[in-house]
Amino acid sequence: MSAPLVLGIETSCDETGVALARGEELLVDAVASSMDEHARYGGIIPEVASRAHLEAMVPTIRRALAEADVDLGEVDAIAVTAGPGLVGPLTIGAAAAKALAVGLGVPLYGVNHVIGHAAVDELVHGPFPDRVMALVVSGGHSSLLMVDDIVTGVTELGSTLDDAAGEAFDKVGRLLGLPYPGGPHIDRLAREGDREAIRFPRGLTAPKDQAKHAYDFSFSGLKTAVARWVEARQDAGQEIPVADVAASFAYSVADVLTAKTIAACRRHGVETLVIGGGFSANSQLRDLAAERCAEAGIELRIPPIRYCTDNGAMIAAVGAAAVRRGLAPSDLDLAVDSSMPLTLVTV
């Protein structure tokens, strides 16, 4: 008997993601992005994103079904992002998922977007071992999670106290006059610069911070330090070595993220690290994580870049895991939660 077929819908921000997973096998992942519509504003405009989701939802579902060569009537369950994210886009996705669940007479699962960034790796690299550490880093989240079970045993060890890694990159990108989103442009420039050229601060790494914030992250001070360094050079009429600034800034972020995460793995005896989220596409983070995991004897799992940014596969992964474990489905009146806590994997 084949595993249940789960359709996952992701609309937390600007990507309309639809995927189909059967058990731990990903059949298809279709994405429609409205990023180009936001670029001229220098950031995400919720109303623009919501309208884009409305226009893309049905065509993207149809494309996913066609590529997987399945009929809508074959779907056994619907999973949808319930939060965190932007309320308008989340509401569009939830409404579509509820309509499908009612029309098909199948269970509905509202799931956590952040957990999805870790869960998607099971569809790529296979089931997790009994315990893994997950570092989820994206535009709005920097979270360190200990995972004993992806839907029933997730413990948050640390998170960002201010700017997430992706937010810091976008803000520094604007400071350096780079197009939005800043992350890919800083990453490209960083590969051309000297990461040791400027010693930018590492937030929450001082001895006084270790007792209370050993696994938390803070990048607001780093962003300010970069701004002051650049302003001082501009005031003195000096040229800004953009590639060196980008490299030194990116290395500071990757250094903190990997150092704290490896320390958590060692303290908790975890031998497998999963890194997910949009910022996990950053080359300095990937390279430094690979280097430090190899030194520590820790297996590193990072999904391909297409599964790091927001996508339907991550939501289908959590939904499929919930179905396999026999979790009760969500009520049809489930409400989206823009700040959904990580204590909730499904609602």
N, C-alpha and C positions, 0 to 999 in steps of 0.2 A: 504493500500500500504506500503510495507516494505521500510525502509530507504536505501539509496545508500550504496553499498558495496565498501569500500575503502581499497586498498592494500598499506601498508606503508613499505618503505625500508630505513634502517639506516646503513650507512657505514662511519661514521665520524672518526672512529679510528680502533680498532681491532676486533670489533664484527660485523658480518653480521646479521642484524636483519630484519625479514620479518613478518609482522602481517596483519591480516584482521579484520576490524571493520565495523560493520553495525550500523550506527548511534552512539549511546553511549554504544553499546555492543561490547566487545572484543570477537571475535570468536576464534582466535588462535594467539599465539606469538611464533615464531620459531627463534632460535639464534644459530649461529655457531661462535665460538670464536677462535682466533689465539693467545691467551694470552700465551700459553705454548711455542710457537715459539719465543716469545720476551723475555721470562724470562731469558734466558742465556745471553742476551745483557744488562740486567738491565734497559730496557726501550723499548718504542715502536720504531720499525724501519719501517718508512713509506713504503719502497719498499716491505718489507716482508708482511706488512698488505695489500697492494694493491694486491699482488699476491694471498694472501689468500682469499680476497673478490672475485677475478675472479673465483677461484676454487669453492667457496662455494655458489655463487649467485644462479645459476640454481637449484642445489639440495635443497637449503633452501626454495626457492619459491615453488618447487614441494612438499616439506614436509609440508609447511604451508597450501597449497591448499588441500592436502590429509587429514590432520588432521581436517580441517574445513569442509571437505566433500563438497567442491564447485569446480566448473570448472573455469578455467581462464576467459572464456568468460562471466562469471557472474559479473566480476569486473566492477564497474561503474566509478572509478577514481583511480589515482595513486598518492601517496604522497611520497616524497623523501627528505632526508636531503640535503639542499643546503649549509649549513654552520651553525656555525663555525666547524672547524675540520681540518684534514690533507688533503691537496689538492688531492693527489693521490687516497686515499680511497674514498673521496667525489666524485671524477670524475667517479670512477667505478660504484658507486650507481646511479649517475645521468644518466650515459649512459644506464644502465639497465632500469631505470624508463622511459627514453625517448623512448627506443625501445618498451617497453610494451605499452606505451600510443599511439604510432603511430600504432602499430600492432593491438591493440584493438579498436582504434578510440575513446579513452576516454580522459577526461581532466587530465592534469598533474599539481601537486602543489608542488613547491619547498618550504620547510618549515625550520624554525629555530630549530636547535637541542636543544638549551638551553630552549626555550619555551616548547618543547616537554617533558622535564623532569617534568614540572609542569602539563602540559595538560594530561599526562597519568593517573593522579589521577582521572580524570572524568570517565575513563573507569573502574576504580576499586571501587571508593566510590560514584559515581554518580555526577550529574551536580554541578558546583560551585554555591554558592550563588552570589548575585549581586556584591560583592567585596570580594576578598581574598588577603592575602599577601602570596607571594611565595618566599621561600628561596631555591635557586638552588645551590647545592655545589657538585663539582665533581673534577676530576683530573686537569682540566684546567679552571674551572669557579667557582667563588663564587659571586653570584648575588642575590640582593634583589629586588623583583619585586612587584609592586602593580597591581593587575589584576582586571579590571572592565569587561573585556571580553577577553577570551583567544586568540582570533585572531585579534580583532580590538581595544582593550583597555588595552595594557600592558605598564606600565610606570616603567622604571628602576630608583630605588631610590638610589642604591649603588652597588658597585662591588669591586673586588679585585684590588689593586693597584700594586701588584707584584705577589708573589706566591699564587695560589689558595690553598684551604685547602688540597685537595688531593695531590697536588704537594709537599706541606710542609711535609705531612706524608711520601711520598716516599723518600724525601731527608733525613729526620730524620731516616727513616728505614735503608737507606744505611749507615748512620753515626753509627748506632748501630749494623751494620753487619747482618741485617735481609734480607731475600730473597725478590726479587721483585715480585709483588708490595708490598710496605711496609705497606700500610694501614691495611689490615686484620691482619698482624702479630703484629703491634702496638696495635690494638684494643684488640687482645687476651691477650697480656701482660699487657695492662692497667687494665684489670679486675682483675689481680693478684696483682697490685701495689697500692701504697698510692698516691692519686691524690693531697694531701696536702703536700707531702714530699718536693717538690721544688716549689718555687714561680717563675714561668717563666712569662715574660712580656705579657701584653695584648695590642696588637697593635691598635693604633688610638683610644684609650679610654681616653687619657688625656684631661683635660678641653680645652686645646688649640686646640685640634683636632676636637672637637665636632661641631663647627660652620661650618667648611668646609667638614668634613668627618664623619658626624654623622652615616651614614649608609654604609660607605666604610670599606673594610677589608684589612689588611696587615699582612702577616705571615712570611715575609722575616726576620724581626728582631727577631722573635721568634725562627726561625730555627737557626740563628746565635747564639742566647743566649744558645740554647741547645748544639750546637757544642762547644762553649767556656766552658760550664759547664763540659762537658764530657772530653774535652782536659785537663782542669785543674786537674781533678781527675786522668787522665792517667799520666800526668807529675809528679804528686805526688806519683805515684805508688799505688794508691788506686783502689779498685774494683768498677766497675760501677754497681749500682743497676738498672739494665735495666728495670725491671718492674716498679719501682718508676719513672724513667725518662719517660717511655712511658705513665704512668698514669698522671703525672703532665703536660706533653706536650699536651696530648689529652684533658685534662680538660681545659687547657688554650684556645685551639682552640674552643671547645664547648661553653665555657663561653662567649667568644667574639661573636660568631655567634648567640647564643640565646639571649644574652643581647641586642644587637643592633636590632635584629629582633622584640623582644617583645616591645622595645621602639618605633619602627616604627608602630607596630600595635596599640599601645595606642595613639600615636600622630595622626594617621589617622582614628581612630575609627573603625578599622578592627577587626572582631570577629572570623575569620577563618584563620588559618595558614596552608599552604601546604609546606612540605619540600620534595625535590626531588633531583635526581642526585646521582652518585655513592657513594659519601661520606655520604649520608644520611643513609647508612647501618651502620655507626659507632654507636656503642652502647652507648658511652658517650653522643653523640649528641642527640640521640633518648631519652635517659633517662632524660637528663637535659631539653630538649625541652618539654617533657611531664610534668615534674615537674613545670616548669615556666609557661607554658600555663594554667595548672590547677590553679595555684595561681592567674593568671591574668584573668581567666574566658574566655579563648580563646580556640576554638575548634581546635584540632591538627589533621591534616590528613597527613599521611606518607604512600606511597604505599608499598606493600611487597617488600622485598629486590630484588627479581627477576626483578621488574619493576623500580628499582633505577639505576641499571647499564644500559648501552646503550642497546636499544632494538627497535624492529620495532613497538611495540605498541605505544610508545610515538609519533612516526611520523604519524602513522595511526590516532591517537587521534587528532592531529592538522589538518591533512587533512580532517577528518570527520567533525570537527568543521567548517572548511572553506567551505565545501560543504553545510552544514546545513544553513550557513549564506549567501549563494549565492555569495561568493567572486569569482571574475574573476580568471580563472586558469592562470598558468604561461605560458610564451612562450616556445616553444620547444627548443629555443636556450639559455635557461637560463644558466647562468654561476655559478659555485660553488664559494663560498667566504669563505676562511679559517678564516677570522675574521669578519664574518657577524654580524652586530650590532643588538642589541636587539630592535631597533626601527623598524626592519623588522621582521614580523612573517612569512609572505609568500612573495615570490618574483615572 
